[in-house]
């Protein structure tokens, strides 16, 4: 569903930040976990800047 949602947002003129890990389901595997958390923290830092 995520690729479809991202495509719909792009079609609506938005620029979603999407990270898809091939072969993984809802949660990243242990090898990808730290990378995913780092990306999430970076997103919140940018989005919540005062």
N, CA, C and O of each residue as an XYZ file, in Angstrom:
200
protein
N       0.802     -1.198      0.000
C       0.000      0.000      0.000
C       0.850      1.271      0.000
O       0.444      2.284     -0.568
N       1.989      1.229      0.611
C       2.820      2.435      0.718
C       3.219      3.003     -0.640
O       3.116      4.214     -0.836
N       3.676      2.165     -1.597
C       4.001      2.754     -2.903
C       2.796      3.431     -3.558
O       2.949      4.464     -4.210
N       1.606      2.862     -3.391
C       0.408      3.485     -3.965
C       0.089      4.800     -3.281
O      -0.262      5.776     -3.944
N       0.207      4.834     -1.964
C      -0.036      6.072     -1.231
C       0.963      7.144     -1.650
O       0.581      8.293     -1.873
N       2.230      6.781     -1.757
C       3.253      7.739     -2.172
C       2.961      8.262     -3.580
O       3.109      9.457     -3.836
N       2.551      7.388     -4.486
C       2.225      7.814     -5.851
C       1.042      8.769     -5.849
O       1.049      9.766     -6.571
N       0.030      8.478     -5.048
C      -1.136      9.365     -4.962
C      -0.750     10.734     -4.409
O      -1.243     11.760     -4.879
N       0.126     10.749     -3.418
C       0.582     12.026     -2.867
C       1.379     12.811     -3.902
O       1.210     14.024     -4.022
N       2.245     12.133     -4.648
C       3.008     12.822     -5.705
C       2.072     13.377     -6.768
O       2.261     14.496     -7.246
N       1.055     12.589     -7.141
C       0.079     13.052     -8.137
C      -0.667     14.291     -7.647
O      -1.119     15.110     -8.446
N      -0.790     14.419     -6.324
C      -1.479     15.569     -5.734
C      -0.524     16.732     -5.481
O      -0.898     17.728     -4.861
N       0.722     16.601     -5.968
C       1.672     17.696     -5.830
C       2.470     17.691     -4.540
O       3.175     18.658     -4.250
N       2.378     16.639     -3.771
C       3.130     16.541     -2.522
C       4.447     15.821     -2.781
O       4.627     15.209     -3.834
N       5.362     15.892     -1.828
C       6.664     15.241     -1.954
C       6.899     14.341     -0.738
O       7.639     14.717      0.171
N       6.281     13.166     -0.713
C       6.421     12.307      0.463
C       7.839     11.749      0.592
O       8.514     11.485     -0.403
N       8.262     11.580      1.816
C       9.541     10.931      2.086
C       9.230      9.476      2.429
O       8.665      9.185      3.483
N       9.597      8.579      1.541
C       9.242      7.170      1.694
C      10.497      6.319      1.597
O      11.318      6.503      0.698
N      10.637      5.392      2.524
C      11.758      4.454      2.519
C      11.186      3.047      2.538
O      10.539      2.637      3.501
N      11.433      2.318      1.465
C      10.923      0.958      1.347
C      12.119      0.017      1.318
O      13.059      0.210      0.547
N      12.070     -0.988      2.154
C      13.145     -1.962      2.251
C      12.695     -3.247      1.575
O      11.768     -3.908      2.043
N      13.339     -3.595      0.493
C      12.951     -4.765     -0.304
C      12.925     -6.030      0.543
O      13.844     -6.291      1.318
N      11.873     -6.801      0.388
C      11.760     -8.083      1.061
C      11.356     -7.999      2.517
O      11.340     -9.020      3.205
N      11.027     -6.803      3.014
C      10.642     -6.672      4.414
C       9.182     -6.277      4.520
O       8.636     -5.606      3.643
N       8.573     -6.694      5.585
C       7.157     -6.426      5.786
C       6.969     -5.119      6.555
O       7.638     -4.129      6.259
N       6.085     -5.105      7.520
C       5.701     -3.876      8.210
C       6.851     -3.239      8.984
O       7.001     -2.017      8.967
N       7.650     -4.035      9.649
C       8.765     -3.529     10.434
C      10.088     -3.971      9.817
O      10.176     -5.073      9.275
N      11.119     -3.130      9.891
C      12.410     -3.544      9.331
C      13.034     -4.668     10.159
O      12.775     -4.807     11.354
N      13.847     -5.444      9.497
C      14.546     -6.517     10.210
C      15.649     -5.917     11.083
O      15.965     -4.735     10.950
N      16.236     -6.718     11.973
C      17.259     -6.181     12.883
C      18.430     -5.505     12.170
O      19.000     -4.553     12.704
N      18.794     -5.966     11.002
C      19.927     -5.364     10.278
C      19.601     -3.964      9.781
O      20.500     -3.140      9.612
N      18.334     -3.691      9.548
C      17.909     -2.409      8.989
C      17.348     -1.477     10.052
O      17.135     -0.293      9.790
N      17.110     -1.996     11.237
C      16.431     -1.256     12.305
C      17.104      0.079     12.617
O      16.427      1.106     12.657
N      18.419      0.091     12.840
C      19.107      1.338     13.191
C      19.043      2.364     12.073
O      18.854      3.553     12.331
N      19.198      1.916     10.835
C      19.085      2.844      9.701
C      17.692      3.466      9.668
O      17.550      4.675      9.487
N      16.671      2.642      9.843
C      15.293      3.121      9.796
C      15.027      4.119     10.927
O      14.408      5.158     10.697
N      15.483      3.817     12.130
C      15.295      4.751     13.246
C      16.025      6.062     13.012
O      15.512      7.128     13.352
N      17.223      5.993     12.433
C      17.955      7.209     12.119
C      17.206      8.088     11.131
O      17.147      9.307     11.296
N      16.634      7.470     10.105
C      15.846      8.225      9.130
C      14.606      8.839      9.777
O      14.234      9.972      9.472
N      13.974      8.089     10.664
C      12.790      8.592     11.357
C      13.142      9.777     12.251
O      12.432     10.783     12.257
N      14.227      9.663     12.999
C      14.650     10.774     13.853
C      15.024     12.003     13.038
O      14.687     13.123     13.422
N      15.713     11.811     11.922
C      16.050     12.940     11.040
C      14.789     13.626     10.534
O      14.720     14.854     10.480
N      13.785     12.821     10.160
C      12.521     13.383      9.676
C      11.878     14.252     10.756
O      11.479     15.385     10.487
N      11.778     13.722     11.976
C      11.148     14.488     13.044
C      11.950     15.741     13.386
O      11.364     16.779     13.694
N      13.266     15.665     13.337
C      14.073     16.870     13.585
C      13.735     17.963     12.577
O      13.546     19.124     12.941
N      13.662     17.578     11.316
C      13.341     18.577     10.270
C      11.905     19.071     10.403
O      11.649     20.271     10.302
N      10.967     18.152     10.630
C       9.551     18.508     10.642
C       9.157     19.331     11.864
O       8.213     20.118     11.808
N       9.880     19.149     12.963
C       9.486     19.810     14.208
C      10.385     20.985     14.583
O      10.319     21.482     15.707
N      11.220     21.429     13.653
C      12.077     22.581     13.944
C      11.222     23.797     14.246
O      10.204     24.045     13.598
N      11.653     24.537     15.230
C      10.901     25.737     15.606
C      11.287     26.899     14.725
O      10.760     27.999     14.888
